[in-house]
């Protein structure tokens, strides 16, 4: 349901769970805080004897880098272990500092807002108590946890040395143009979502192997239109012919009977086997563009979680020269980073909020179902979605 100011929805196993609302307003503040010494809350020693020489806006920018690794697990003050799939989108227009933060906890992806403070007590100093814009706050990230009560589901105190190093890198690096760091993860999610929707449409008409073949045809056709190709035309055509019988394609058959904890290992093993005469870099391209979307579309909610974990944690096999030239300040260490940059370049319209764009294009329920259970995915013929490129 879309309201005037908020988008309402929930993400939980089987579609159950408390309704959350995502505030469309954001806020940044510059706040100077003096140095502090020892701090201990609830058995946690929070950044002892830290000299804070940055303001809150700098802290927000630093945290975008510190918390950007979706493979890393963070322990919150209540003992919960979380993974930050996407930090969210920042905007100085008022409300929480980041919205549409995606957090993985106990196999469930939660979407909500994030507020950043140097001191947790700044929550009261800034007058957030009773402010309805913070009603859906999911994560409170602080340097000093000096507030006895919790104001969000999770409170996170990142190590002070990580923050300090990130702040120093911000001071040392001055890109020529602003870079869309905070949107890359959302663009990466949008790219996989589009491909998964496309795969679902093909599966309904052609079956799973037919869908893989059709998506490979699209991928090869796009390569044929490029001046520089990773393989000669004959090798690309051979790869297209042999893909349905390849070890990678057979993941479609074995995935339903594979234990959830073994899914990532099964993918890694399948990638070791050639499809035709290609190298690992091309094989990874085929998996990401042609096979992973089909796996995501077919998977139940239990198996989709490790597929998404692979997507967020897989190391890139190679770098793209045109992405390096276009985004000189962004790393290509992970697959999702490359996919996010490619999707960003695909967008030709003026900059906009990607999560809102996803919801407008695909509908809230279809978007949330992509992250939870395939059993609840709407496919009644009233709404048709397709994507390519």
N, C-alpha and C positions, 0 to 999 in steps of 0.2 A: 504494500500500500504506500503510495507516495503522498505525503502531505505538503502543505505550503512551504514549510521550513525544514522538514526532516524526511528521511527515508526510513521506513520501519521494516524490520526483518530480524531474523534470528538464524544462527547456524548452530546446529547440534546434531547428534547422532539420530538418524531416523526422522529428522525434521522436527524433533521435540525440543523444547527449551523455552526459557523466558524470552519475551520479546525485547529486542534492543532497538533503540532509535539512534540514527547516525546524524549528528548535528552537521548542518551545512556551513556553519560559521566557524571561523578559525581565529586564532589570536597569537600574536607575538609581542613580547614585552622585553625591554632592556632593563635589567635590574642588577644593580651593583650590590655585592654582598662582601663583607669584610672577611678576613681569614678566620679560621676556627680551629679548634683543637679536638681532643678526643670526643667521640660520640658513640654510644652503644644503645641500641634499641632492640628489645625482645631477644637478646642473646646474640645479635649480629653486631659486629664492630664495623661501623660505617665510616670508611675513609678517614682513618686517624691522621691528625696533624697534616691537613692539606692546606696549601696556600692557594686560594682561589683568586686568579688574576684575570678573570673573564666575566662578561655579563651574560644574561640569560639568553639573549639572541645568539651569541657565539656558542653557548652550550647546546642550543637546539641544533645548530649546524654541525657541531662536533658529534652529537649523538646520532645524526643521520648516517655518519660513517661507522661509528662504534657498533651500532645495533643493526647494521645493514647485512651482516652475514647470517643467512637463514639456517645455516648448518649448526650454528652455535646455540647451546642451551644456556639459559639464564635462570638462576635460582632467586626467587623473589623473597621478600621479607617474611612471608608466611610459610616458606618452605616449598611452594609450588615451583616446578621446573617448567619453563615455557620456551618456545621458539618464536621469534618475531619474524613471521613470513614477509611482512611488508610494514614499514614504519608508518606509512600513510602520507597524505598530502598536506603541506603546510600553506598557510595563507594569513596575512596580517589583518583580516577583516573583523576579527572578534570571536570569542569562544575558545574551545580547546586548541592547543598548539598544532596538533595533528589529528586529522580525521581519517576514517576508513583504515585504521590500523588493523592488520590481520595477525592474530596470535594463535599458535597451535599449542593446545594443552590437552593431554590425555586423549589424543586422537581426534579432537574436535577443533575446527578452526573457528575462532570467535572474531567478530568484527565490531569495532567500537572506536572510541576516541582516546587520545593520549595527551596528558598535560605534563610539561617539563618545568621543574623548579630547581633552583640551586639549593634552597632549604625547603623541606616539606611544609614547614610552617608558613611559607609564603602563600600557601593556599588560603589561609585566613587573612594574611596581610593584603592580598590582592582582591579580597572580597568575593571569592568564588562560592562561599557557603550560601545555599539557597538560590543560586543562579541556575535556572532551568537549562541553560545551554550545556551544563556539565552533567546532566542527569544520566547520560550514557557513557560516562568515563570508564574506560576499561583498564588503562595503565597510567600510573603516576611514576614518572622517572625523576629521581632526585639525586643530588650529590650528598646531602646531609638529611638523614631521616630523623627529624626532631619533632615530629607530630605524633602524639600517642595513638590517635585513631586513624583508621584507614578511610580514604576518600574515594578509592577506586577498587576494583576487584583485585588488582595486583599493584604492589609498590615495588619498584626495582631501583637498586642502588648500584650502578655499574662501578667497577674498580676505578679509583681516581686516576691511576697511572694511564689507563686507556684513554680517559677523557683528556688528560693533559697532553698526551702525544697527538691526539687528533686535533686539539686546539692549536698546537704548534705547527702541524701540517697546514692548517688553514691559514696561519700567518705567513708561512713560507711559500704557499702556492697561490698565484693570482691568475686564474684563467682569463683569457681574452674576452670570452663571452660567457654569460651565465649558462650553466649546464643543468639539465633536468634530472639531477641525481634522485630527488625524492619521488619522481614519477616512474622511474625505470621499472620498479617491481610491479607497479600497476600495469604498465604497458606489457611486461612479460606475461602477466596473468591474462590480460586481454588477448594476447596472441595465442596462448594455449587454449583459451576458451573459444575463440573463433574457430580454431582448427578442430576442436572437439565437437563443436556444433556441426561443422561441415562433415566430419566423420560419421556422426550419428545419422545425418540425412542419407549419406551413401550406404551405410550399413542396412538401413531399412529397405533400400532398393536392390543392393548388390550382394549383401552378406559381408562378413568381416574381411575375408581375403579379397573380395572384390573391391571393398572400400580401400584397402591398402594399395591395391593396384591402381585404382583411380587417383588416389592422392599422390602416388608416385608418378603417375602420368602428368599430373599438374606440376609437380616439382621439376620433372625433367623438361617439360615444355618451357617453364620459366628459365631454366638454365640454357636451353637452346636459344633463347632470345638475348642472352648476354654475350658480349664480345669475348670475355675470358671465362672459360669453363674449367672445372676441376678435372674433367675426363673428356676424352675425345667422344664425338657423337656416337661412334660405334660401341664404345664401352658403356656409355649411358644407356643405350638401347638394350645391351646385354643385361645390364643391371636391372632394368625394368622388367625384362622377361623372366629373370631368375628369382626376383624378390619373393613371389608367393611361396616358393618352396624353400626359402632360406631359414636358417636357425632363428634369425630375428623375427621373421613373420610367424614362426611357430609359437612365439610367446602368446599369441592370441589363443592358441589351443591350451597351453599349459598353465596360463595364469590363474584360471578359476580354481585349479587344484593345488596351486602353490601356496605354501604357508605365507602369511602376511610378512613375517619377519625375513623370509627368503626372497621376496620379490626383487629387491634391489640387486642382490647377488645374482639372481637369474638374468637380469638385464645385463649386468656386467659380463657374465659368462657368454651370453648370446652375442654380445658385441665383439667377442674375440674371433668369431667365425665370419669369414668373408661371404658376401653375397655373390660377387662375381670376381672381378680383378681389382676392385677398389681398395683404397687404404682406409685407415681408421677414421680419418677426418671426414671422408665422404660417407662412410658407414654411419657415423654419428649424425650427419645431416639427414640421412634417410630415416633414422630412428626418430629424431625430433620432429621432422616434418610429416612423416607418413605413417609411422607405427604408433608412437606415443599417443597421438590424438584418438586413434581407434581403441587402444587399450583403455584410455580414460573414459571413452564413451561407453564401453562395454562393462567396465569394472563395477563391482558393488562398492558400497561405501567403505568397507574394510580394506579392499585392495586398492581403492583410489588413493588412500592416504599415503602409502609408500610410493606410488607413482608421482604424486605431488612432491614428496620428500626428495625423490630422485631429481626432479626438475629443479628444485631449489638448491640442491647440494652438489649436483654433478659438475665436475671441473671441465672447463672448455678444453677441447683437444687442440685447437689452433686459434689464431686471432684473425680478424677480418681487417684488411688494410684500409678499406673505405670507412669502417667504423673508427679505426684509430685516427684517421685524418679528420673525421667529422667530430669525434668526441675525444680529443687528446688528453683530457683530464680524467677519463673514466677507464677503469680496468676492465679487462675481458677474461677474468679468471674463471668465471662460472658461466654455464650455459644460459641461465636466466638473464644475466647481464647482456649477453649478445642478443638474445631474443627481445629484450626490452628496448634496446637501441634500434633494432630492425623495425619493431612495431612503431617506435617513435618516428622514424623516418617515413614510415608508411602513411602517417597522418599528414594530410595536406591542408587541413583546415586550421584556423587559429588555435593556440593552446587552450585546452579546456580540461575540466576535471575528468580523469579517465574513468574512475569508478562510476560517476554519474552517467557518463557516456555509455558504459557497459549496461547499466540498468535501463537507460532509455532505449537502447538498441535491442537488448535481449529480454528485458523484463526482469523484475526483481526475483521472482521465484526461479526462473531458469538460471539466473546467475548464482543464486544460493545453492540450488540443487547441484550445480557443477562441483561445489565444494562439499557436498554431503552425500546423499544417497541417490544412486542412479534409479532406484525403484520409484522415486517420487518425481522423476524428470517428466515434465509435461510434454506430450507429443500427440495432441488430439487433432492435428490437422488444421487448427484454427490459426496457428502461428507457425510460419516457416522461416527458418534462419539459415543462412549459408554464409560462408566466408572463404576467401582464397587469397593467396599472396602472403 
